[in-house]
Amino acid sequence: MRVIAGVAGGIQLDVPKNGVRPTMDRVKGAIFSSLGEEIIGARVLDLFAGTGALGIEALSRGAASALFVEENSGAVAVIERNLARTKLEGRVRKQDVFAFLKSTQTPEPFRIIFADPPYEKTKSGGEFTQLLLESTELAGMLDGSGFFVLEKRPAEKMPPSAFWDVTRAKKYGATEVLFLQRTGVAAEARVRS
């Protein structure tokens, strides 16, 4: 696994021995190709950060800042090593994602939010995707015209959401990537263009 492009392009990233399912380089490349110039100068939030690969790729390509949220201690250490290796700066929070969403007030919203949650069910038996899509706190953290990029299993049904519109969905083997915007934003953009 490596940083694909930007100032840290080509640098290999560490991967924890267990507890994470890193985004494949092919999928990561497709995500950033789709985001294009949106990443430049963006405030980025990387939830279920794992290796930190998505947030680090964003920083390498010109994002203004990145906040990594990950509860696994081993993964947090790997993110910190990967940031040091790439000479990029980001903040790392060791915390459960849903506890973070409920307890955090952000001074300004994020332009891009990445979430690559575990494919298995939560400890309480729910689906991570559904919990994320139902989170009013998450919706409130995204800039009005920003993007929420969510990875999930292709077989997992997209539950209805009052907060999100899917603007793009693409399958890559065992992963489906959804690009979401806050409800009404995509329709407003189409009307203006």
TORMISE-370821 format. One record per residue: y negated, x negated, z negated of N, C-alpha, C in turn. Coordinates in pm, 1 decimal, decimal comma, padded with zeros to 6 digits. Layout:
<sites>
       n_py       n_px       n_pz      ca_py      ca_px      ca_pz       c_py       c_px       c_pz
          Y          X          Z          Y          X          Z          Y          X          Z
...
</sites>
This chain:
<sites>
       n_py       n_px       n_pz      ca_py      ca_px      ca_pz       c_py       c_px       c_pz
    00116,8   -00083,7    00000,0    00000,0    00000,0    00000,0   -00124,0   -00088,9    00000,0
   -00221,9   -00048,8    00082,7   -00340,2   -00133,2    00097,7   -00464,4   -00047,6    00116,9
   -00580,7   -00110,6    00103,9   -00706,3   -00047,1    00141,9   -00712,5   -00056,6    00293,9
   -00740,3    00054,2    00360,9   -00732,5    00057,3    00506,9   -00857,0    00000,8    00573,9
   -00975,5    00039,9    00527,0   -01098,1    00001,0    00597,7   -01211,4   -00020,9    00498,2
   -01322,1   -00072,2    00550,8   -01440,8   -00095,1    00468,5   -01443,8   -00235,0    00411,2
   -01528,4   -00254,6    00308,8   -01551,4   -00388,3    00254,6   -01427,3   -00449,3    00191,2
   -01333,0   -00366,1    00144,7   -01209,5   -00416,6    00084,0   -01089,4   -00396,8    00176,0
   -01113,5   -00365,9    00302,6   -01005,9   -00339,2    00398,2   -00902,9   -00450,8    00402,2
   -00774,4   -00414,6    00399,6   -00665,0   -00510,2    00408,1   -00613,4   -00559,6    00274,5
   -00686,3   -00536,4    00165,8   -00642,3   -00583,2    00034,2   -00526,4   -00495,8   -00014,7
   -00418,8   -00561,6   -00058,7   -00301,1   -00491,8   -00111,3   -00331,7   -00436,4   -00250,3
   -00279,4   -00316,7   -00277,9   -00298,9   -00253,1   -00407,7   -00168,5   -00254,2   -00486,7
   -00181,1   -00271,5   -00619,0   -00064,7   -00259,9   -00707,0   -00024,1   -00113,0   -00716,4
    00104,4   -00090,5   -00740,1    00157,9    00044,0   -00758,7    00238,9    00043,3   -00887,8
    00217,7    00142,5   -00977,8    00298,8    00147,3   -01099,8    00446,8    00161,0   -01065,3
    00532,6    00108,4   -01152,3    00676,6    00113,5   -01127,5    00730,8    00256,5   -01129,0
    00668,6    00344,9   -01207,7    00713,6    00484,2   -01211,1    00599,4    00574,3   -01255,1
    00621,9    00704,6   -01240,9    00523,8    00801,7   -01288,9    00418,6    00843,6   -01187,7
    00417,5    00782,7   -01068,0    00320,7    00823,7   -00965,9    00388,7    00833,6   -00830,0
    00326,3    00910,9   -00741,1    00371,2    00925,4   -00603,0    00249,7    00892,1   -00516,9
    00232,5    00763,9   -00480,2    00111,1    00724,8   -00409,3    00099,3    00791,6   -00272,0
   -00025,2    00816,6   -00231,6   -00052,6    00869,6   -00098,1   -00019,5    00762,0    00003,6
    00063,4    00796,6    00102,7    00100,6    00700,1    00206,6   -00023,3    00658,7    00286,5
   -00022,3    00533,7    00336,0   -00135,9    00483,3    00412,9   -00167,5    00572,6    00532,8
   -00064,2    00626,3    00597,9   -00085,5    00712,4    00714,9   -00162,4    00838,6    00675,0
   -00125,6    00897,5    00562,3   -00192,9    01019,0    00514,2   -00335,4    00984,6    00470,3
   -00348,1    00873,3    00398,6   -00480,2    00830,2    00352,3   -00573,7    00804,9    00471,3
   -00521,0    00740,4    00575,3   -00600,7    00715,2    00695,3   -00647,2    00845,1    00760,1
   -00558,6    00943,8    00765,9   -00592,8    01073,8    00825,8   -00699,3    01145,5    00741,8
   -00687,4    01138,8    00610,4   -00786,1    01202,4    00521,9   -00924,4    01144,3    00548,9
   -00933,0    01012,5    00551,4   -01064,1    00949,6    00567,3   -01118,1    00961,4    00709,1
   -01030,0    00970,2    00806,5   -01073,5    00996,7    00942,9   -01138,4    01135,1    00949,8
   -01078,6    01232,1    00881,0   -01133,5    01368,2    00878,4   -01266,7    01373,7    00804,2
   -01278,4    01299,0    00695,6   -01403,5    01300,8    00618,9   -01516,0    01228,9    00692,2
   -01483,2    01126,1    00767,7   -01583,5    01053,7    00846,6   -01702,2    01007,1    00763,4
   -01821,9    01038,7    00811,1   -01946,8    00993,3    00748,1   -01975,6    01061,6    00614,1
   -01902,1    01170,4    00583,3   -01924,2    01242,3    00457,1   -01908,9    01149,8    00336,4
   -01829,7    01044,9    00351,0   -01798,0    00958,0    00238,0   -01914,1    00864,6    00201,8
   -01999,8    00833,3    00298,5   -02107,0    00735,5    00276,1   -02209,2    00791,1    00177,0
   -02227,5    00716,5    00068,3   -02322,6    00755,5   -00035,7   -02275,0    00866,3   -00127,2
   -02148,6    00908,2   -00114,7   -02096,9    01021,5   -00192,0   -02059,7    00982,4   -00334,7
   -02076,5    01077,8   -00425,6   -02018,3    01068,2   -00559,7   -01878,2    01125,6   -00546,9
   -01776,3    01048,5   -00588,9   -01636,5    01084,9   -00567,9   -01564,8    01099,5   -00701,0
   -01480,9    01203,4   -00710,3   -01395,0    01225,3   -00826,2   -01251,0    01219,6   -00778,1
   -01169,3    01133,4   -00839,5   -01029,0    01115,4   -00801,5   -00942,9    01163,5   -00918,6
   -00887,1    01286,0   -00906,1   -00804,8    01346,3   -01010,7   -00657,8    01313,2   -00988,5
   -00581,7    01297,0   -01096,6   -00442,1    01250,5   -01087,8   -00443,9    01120,7   -01006,0
   -00527,7    01027,5   -01046,0   -00563,7    00912,5   -00962,2   -00448,0    00818,6   -00930,1
   -00344,1    00811,0   -01014,8   -00228,4    00726,4   -00983,1   -00264,9    00580,4   -00967,9
   -00264,1    00529,8   -00845,9   -00300,0    00390,2   -00818,0   -00450,4    00373,3   -00800,4
   -00521,2    00485,4   -00785,1   -00664,1    00479,7   -00755,5   -00691,7    00462,7   -00607,3
   -00587,1    00472,7   -00524,3   -00600,7    00440,9   -00381,3   -00705,3    00525,9   -00309,6
   -00714,4    00655,2   -00340,4   -00810,8    00740,4   -00268,8   -00954,2    00706,8   -00309,4
   -00979,0    00696,0   -00438,8   -01113,3    00660,5   -00484,1   -01154,6    00520,6   -00440,6
   -01060,6    00426,4   -00443,8   -01090,0    00289,1   -00400,6   -01119,1    00285,8   -00251,1
   -01042,9    00360,3   -00171,4   -01070,0    00369,0   -00027,2   -01210,1    00424,6   -00003,4
   -01247,3    00526,8   -00082,1   -01381,2    00585,5   -00068,5   -01489,4    00482,2   -00101,2
   -01471,8    00407,6   -00210,2   -01568,5    00303,4   -00245,8   -01577,3    00197,5   -00136,9
   -01462,7    00156,0   -00085,0   -01459,4    00054,5    00020,0   -01536,0    00100,6    00143,8
   -01532,2    00231,0    00170,7   -01598,1    00286,5    00289,8   -01741,6    00332,1    00264,5
   -01796,1    00303,7    00147,5   -01937,9    00330,0    00126,1   -01974,0    00440,5    00029,8
   -01878,9    00493,3   -00046,5   -01913,1    00593,1   -00147,8   -02002,9    00528,8   -00253,4
   -02094,4    00606,1   -00308,3   -02188,2    00553,5   -00408,3   -02119,8    00526,4   -00541,2
   -02024,3    00612,7   -00579,5   -01955,7    00595,6   -00707,3   -01822,6    00668,0   -00703,4
   -01733,7    00629,0   -00795,2   -01604,2    00697,1   -00807,5   -01564,6    00701,7   -00954,3
   -01517,3    00819,5   -00993,7   -01462,9    00839,6   -01128,1   -01315,5    00873,0   -01111,2
   -01229,6    00795,8   -01177,5   -01084,7    00811,3   -01169,7   -01035,1    00876,9   -01298,1
   -00958,2    00985,5   -01286,9   -00903,4    01053,0   -01404,4   -00751,1    01048,8   -01394,3
   -00688,3    00989,2   -01495,1   -00542,4    00969,5   -01495,3   -00497,7    00961,3   -01640,5
   -00388,4    01031,3   -01676,7   -00343,6    01028,2   -01816,5   -00235,0    00924,4   -01843,3
   -00168,1    00873,7   -01740,0   -00060,4    00776,0   -01756,8   -00119,8    00637,8   -01785,3
   -00085,1    00580,8   -01900,9   -00142,4    00451,0   -01941,9   -00113,5    00340,2   -01841,3
    00011,4    00335,8   -01790,6    00046,4    00233,4   -01692,5   -00035,7    00246,3   -01566,6
   -00057,5    00369,2   -01521,3   -00136,6    00392,0   -01400,2   -00283,0    00353,8   -01422,9
   -00335,2    00383,2   -01542,1   -00474,3    00345,7   -01573,2   -00490,6    00194,2   -01561,9
   -00395,3    00118,4   -01616,8   -00400,4   -00028,3   -01608,5   -00395,6   -00073,7   -01462,2
   -00314,0   -00007,3   -01379,7   -00304,2   -00042,1   -01237,5   -00436,1   -00013,3   -01165,8
   -00499,5    00100,7   -01194,5   -00629,2    00132,1   -01132,4   -00730,3    00023,6   -01167,2
   -00734,5   -00016,1   -01294,1   -00829,4   -00119,9   -01336,0   -00801,0   -00251,9   -01265,1
   -00672,2   -00287,5   -01251,0   -00636,9   -00410,5   -01176,2   -00677,6   -00398,2   -01029,7
   -00653,4   -00280,4   -00969,3   -00687,9   -00261,6   -00828,1   -00838,8   -00267,4   -00805,8
   -00916,1   -00213,5   -00898,1   -01061,8   -00223,9   -00887,2   -01104,6   -00371,0   -00896,1
   -01046,5   -00445,8   -00990,6   -01080,2   -00588,4   -01004,6   -01040,0   -00666,0   -00878,8
   -00921,8   -00637,6   -00826,2   -00871,7   -00706,8   -00707,1   -00962,5   -00683,2   -00585,6
   -01012,7   -00560,2   -00572,4   -01096,2   -00526,5   -00456,6   -01243,8   -00557,7   -00480,0
   -01277,3   -00597,0   -00603,6   -01415,7   -00625,3   -00642,7   -01505,8   -00503,3   -00624,5
   -01448,0   -00385,5   -00648,8   -01523,1   -00259,8   -00641,2   -01541,5   -00206,0   -00782,8
   -01647,1   -00129,5   -00803,0   -01674,4   -00076,0   -00935,9   -01652,7    00074,0   -00939,1
   -01580,2    00118,6   -01040,0   -01557,7    00260,5   -01062,2   -01531,2    00282,1   -01209,9
   -01544,8    00406,2   -01254,2   -01516,6    00438,5   -01394,1   -01379,2    00503,0   -01402,0
   -01302,8    00465,9   -01505,1   -01167,3    00517,8   -01523,5   -01161,2    00592,3   -01656,5
   -01113,8    00717,3   -01651,5   -01095,1    00798,2   -01772,6   -00947,0    00821,5   -01793,5
   -00894,2    00779,4   -01909,5   -00754,2    00808,2   -01944,7   -00754,4    00942,5   -02015,6
   -00720,2    01046,6   -01940,2   -00725,8    01180,7   -01995,1   -00646,4    01275,2   -01905,2
   -00590,0    01379,4   -01964,1   -00527,5    01486,1   -01887,2   -00634,3    01550,0   -01798,9
   -00601,5    01578,0   -01673,2   -00699,2    01630,8   -01577,7   -00757,9    01763,3   -01625,2
   -00674,5    01853,9   -01675,5   -00726,2    01984,5   -01714,6   -00811,6    01976,3   -01840,9
   -00777,9    01884,5   -01931,8   -00863,0    01860,8   -02048,8   -00997,1    01803,4   -02002,5
   -00993,8    01712,2   -01906,2   -01116,4    01655,0   -01849,6   -01203,8    01765,6   -01789,6
   -01142,8    01853,6   -01708,9   -01219,6    01960,1   -01643,9   -01285,3    02053,1   -01746,5
   -01212,5    02082,1   -01854,4   -01266,5    02173,8   -01955,5   -01373,9    02110,0   -02043,2
   -01367,7    01978,0   -02062,4   -01455,9    01913,0   -02159,6   -01573,0    01836,6   -02099,9
   -01578,9    01825,3   -01968,1   -01678,4    01737,1   -01907,0   -01793,3    01814,8   -01844,8
   -01913,5    01772,5   -01877,5   -02033,1    01824,0   -01810,3   -02085,0    01711,9   -01720,1
   -02091,2    01736,5   -01589,8   -02138,7    01631,8   -01499,7   -02287,4    01652,7   -01473,2
   -02366,2    01545,1   -01483,9   -02510,7    01558,1   -01463,1   -02544,7    01601,6   -01320,0
   -02465,8    01557,4   -01225,8   -02483,5    01603,3   -01088,2   -02345,5    01620,4   -01026,8
   -02332,1    01710,9   -00931,2   -02199,1    01740,3   -00877,1   -02143,6    01627,5   -00790,2
   -02014,7    01634,5   -00766,7   -01947,0    01538,3   -00679,2   -01950,1    01590,0   -00535,9
   -01961,1    01499,6   -00440,7   -01960,7    01537,6   -00298,2   -01817,5    01552,2   -00246,7
   -01727,0    01465,9   -00299,2   -01586,4    01468,8   -00260,2   -01502,2    01466,6   -00387,5
   -01406,2    01559,0   -00395,4   -01308,9    01558,1   -00505,3   -01170,1    01547,8   -00443,7
   -01095,0    01446,3   -00486,6   -00955,7    01429,0   -00444,5   -00865,0    01474,5   -00557,5
   -00754,7    01541,8   -00524,1   -00652,6    01574,0   -00623,5   -00516,2    01559,7   -00558,5
   -00433,7    01473,4   -00616,8   -00297,1    01451,8   -00569,7   -00204,7    01472,5   -00689,4
   -00190,2    01600,5   -00733,1   -00112,8    01626,4   -00854,8    00036,2    01608,5   -00834,1
    00111,1    01596,8   -00944,0    00257,5    01589,3   -00932,3    00310,6    01712,6   -00860,2
    00419,3    01695,1   -00786,6    00479,0    01807,6   -00714,2    00562,1    01896,2   -00807,0
    00611,6    01839,7   -00917,6    00689,2    01922,5   -01009,9    00594,6    02013,7   -01087,4
    00649,9    02105,3   -01162,5    00569,2    02201,9   -01237,9    00504,6    02135,9   -01360,1
    00401,9    02201,6   -01412,9    00336,5    02153,3   -01534,5    00430,9    02171,2   -01653,5
    00394,8    02113,7   -01767,4    00477,1    02126,0   -01888,7    00496,8    02272,1   -01927,5
    00397,9    02356,5   -01898,8    00408,2    02499,2   -01933,8    00476,7    02580,7   -01823,2
    00519,1    02514,6   -01713,7    00593,6    02582,9   -01608,5    00510,1    02632,5   -01492,0
    00379,6    02610,2   -01494,2    00292,4    02653,7   -01384,3    00287,7    02552,7   -01270,9
    00224,9    02592,1   -01162,2    00205,3    02502,5   -01047,8    00067,9    02435,4   -01060,8
    00064,2    02303,6   -01042,0   -00062,9    02231,9   -01048,9   -00163,0    02286,7   -00947,4
   -00116,3    02313,5   -00826,3   -00205,9    02361,7   -00721,0   -00276,7    02489,2   -00765,0
   -00200,8    02584,3   -00816,4   -00260,1    02710,5   -00858,1   -00361,3    02690,8   -00970,9
   -00326,5    02607,0   -01068,0   -00418,1    02581,6   -01179,7   -00548,2    02517,8   -01131,8
   -00538,6    02425,7   -01037,3   -00659,7    02362,9   -00983,1   -00745,3    02464,5   -00908,1
   -00681,6    02546,3   -00824,8   -00756,0    02642,6   -00743,9   -00819,0    02753,6   -00828,1
   -00765,4    02776,5   -00948,4   -00820,0    02879,3   -01038,0   -00925,1    02824,3   -01134,7
   -00947,5    02694,4   -01133,2   -01036,8    02631,7   -01230,2   -01184,4    02651,9   -01193,3
   -01254,9    02731,4   -01275,0   -01398,7    02749,6   -01252,3   -01472,7    02617,8   -01276,4
   -01419,3    02537,3   -01370,0   -01483,7    02408,4   -01399,6   -01477,8    02316,2   -01278,9
   -01361,7    02310,8   -01212,6   -01347,8    02226,2   -01093,9   -01443,3    02272,3   -00984,7
   -01446,4    02402,6   -00958,2   -01536,3    02455,4   -00854,5   -01681,5    02420,6   -00885,9
   -01717,0    02423,7   -01014,4   -01853,9    02392,6   -01054,4   -01890,1    02245,0   -01043,4
   -01790,0    02158,1   -01033,8   -01816,7    02013,7   -01023,2   -01842,3    01968,4   -00879,8
   -01814,2    02054,6   -00782,0   -01828,8    02015,9   -00641,7   -01965,4    02056,0   -00589,6
   -02029,8    01963,6   -00521,4   -02155,8    01989,0   -00452,9   -02138,5    02110,2   -00360,3
   -02243,7    02187,0   -00341,6   -02237,1    02309,1   -00261,4   -02175,7    02293,4   -00124,3
   -02198,5    02180,5   -00058,3   -02141,0    02160,2    00075,4   -02034,9    02049,9    00076,1
   -01987,2    02014,0   -00043,6   -01888,4    01906,9   -00055,1   -01747,4    01952,7   -00021,0
   -01652,6    01859,3   -00029,5   -01513,5    01884,7    00006,2   -01420,6    01855,3   -00110,7
   -01324,0    01944,6   -00130,2   -01214,5    01926,2   -00225,6   -01091,2    01899,7   -00140,5
   -01034,0    01779,6   -00152,9   -00917,9    01738,9   -00074,1   -00796,5    01742,3   -00165,9
   -00704,4    01833,1   -00136,6   -00590,1    01859,5   -00223,4   -00460,2    01830,3   -00150,0
   -00373,7    01749,9   -00213,1   -00240,7    01723,8   -00157,6   -00139,4    01810,8   -00231,6
   -00043,6    01866,7   -00154,7    00059,8    01950,4   -00214,7    00186,1    01944,7   -00129,9
    00294,4    02002,8   -00182,1    00417,9    02015,3   -00104,3    00396,7    02119,4    00004,2
    00441,8    02094,6    00127,7    00424,7    02194,2    00233,7    00488,8    02328,8    00200,5
    00600,6    02328,8    00126,2    00670,0    02453,8    00094,4    00596,6    02536,1   -00011,1
    00507,9    02471,7   -00085,9    00434,7    02543,1   -00190,8    00330,0    02633,9   -00125,7
    00338,8    02761,8   -00155,4    00246,3    02859,0   -00096,5    00105,8    02839,1   -00151,7
    00008,6    02858,0   -00065,0   -00131,5    02849,8   -00105,6   -00168,3    02981,6   -00175,1
   -00190,2    02978,7   -00307,8   -00223,9    03102,9   -00376,3   -00364,7    03148,9   -00337,6
   -00391,7    03279,3   -00344,2   -00526,7    03325,8   -00314,2   -00625,2    03266,2   -00414,1
   -00746,3    03239,0   -00369,6   -00845,4    03178,3   -00457,1   -00981,8    03242,1   -00434,3
   -01047,1    03275,2   -00544,4   -01181,5    03331,8   -00536,6   -01286,3    03224,1   -00512,5
   -01248,3    03096,6   -00534,2   -01346,3    02988,2   -00529,1   -01343,6    02905,3   -00401,0
   -01232,0    02907,4   -00328,5   -01212,3    02809,9   -00221,4   -01174,8    02873,1   -00087,8
   -01226,9    02814,1    00019,4   -01185,0    02844,0    00156,3   -01119,2    02718,2    00212,1
   -01005,1    02733,6    00277,8   -00939,4    02620,4    00343,2   -01007,5    02599,6    00478,3
   -01067,0    02482,4    00498,4   -01132,2    02453,5    00626,5   -01039,8    02376,9    00720,7
   -00938,5    02311,4    00663,7   -00841,8    02236,7    00744,7   -00715,8    02216,2    00662,2
   -00600,4    02225,8    00726,3   -00472,3    02199,0    00659,9   -00384,8    02123,8    00758,6
   -00322,5    02015,1    00712,7   -00240,3    01932,3    00800,9   -00119,3    01883,1    00723,6
   -00001,9    01891,3    00787,5    00122,3    01845,4    00724,0    00156,7    01704,7    00773,5
    00201,6    01622,0    00679,5    00248,6    01486,2    00708,0    00380,5    01469,4    00634,7
    00491,2    01505,7    00696,4    00621,9    01494,2    00632,0    00628,6    01577,8    00505,7
    00647,3    01511,4    00390,6    00663,6    01580,4    00262,3    00530,7    01611,4    00194,4
    00419,7    01594,6    00265,4    00287,2    01618,6    00208,4    00205,7    01708,9    00299,9
    00133,7    01802,0    00238,9    00034,8    01881,2    00312,4   -00100,8    01852,3    00250,2
   -00200,0    01826,1    00334,5   -00335,5    01797,9    00286,9   -00423,7    01917,4    00321,7
   -00489,4    01971,6    00219,5   -00583,6    02081,5    00238,9   -00725,1    02029,5    00218,5
   -00814,1    02064,7    00309,3   -00956,9    02038,0    00292,4   -01019,3    02172,5    00256,9
   -01078,9    02180,6    00139,4   -01135,1    02306,1    00092,3   -01284,5    02291,1    00066,1
   -01356,0    02400,1    00086,5   -01496,3    02406,4    00048,3   -01514,1    02530,8   -00037,2
   -01621,9    02532,2   -00114,8   -01645,2    02648,9   -00198,7   -01660,6    02772,0   -00111,0
   -01611,2    02884,9   -00156,8   -01611,7    03008,9   -00080,7   -01750,5    03038,1   -00024,9
   -01752,5    03068,4    00104,8   -01877,5    03101,8    00172,2   -01945,6    02984,8    00239,2
   -01919,1    02860,8    00195,6   -01986,1    02743,1    00251,8   -01946,4    02721,0    00396,7
   -01816,2    02728,4    00426,8   -01769,3    02704,9    00563,6   -01826,4    02811,0    00658,1
   -01831,2    02936,7    00614,0   -01885,6    03044,0    00698,3   -02034,3    03022,6    00724,8
   -02108,2    02979,9    00622,4   -02251,6    02951,6    00639,4   -02273,4    02840,4    00740,0
   -02189,3    02735,3    00735,2   -02201,7    02622,3    00828,1   -02178,0    02667,6    00971,6
   -02078,7    02757,3    00991,5   -02051,5    02807,0    01127,6   -02167,8    02889,2    01180,7
   -02231,8    02967,9    01094,8   -02345,0    03051,1    01136,6   -02463,0    02963,8    01178,6
   -02486,4    02855,3    01103,1   -02600,0    02765,9    01133,2   -02579,7    02687,4    01261,3
   -02453,7    02654,3    01297,0   -02430,7    02567,9    01413,1   -02425,9    02642,7    01542,9
</sites>
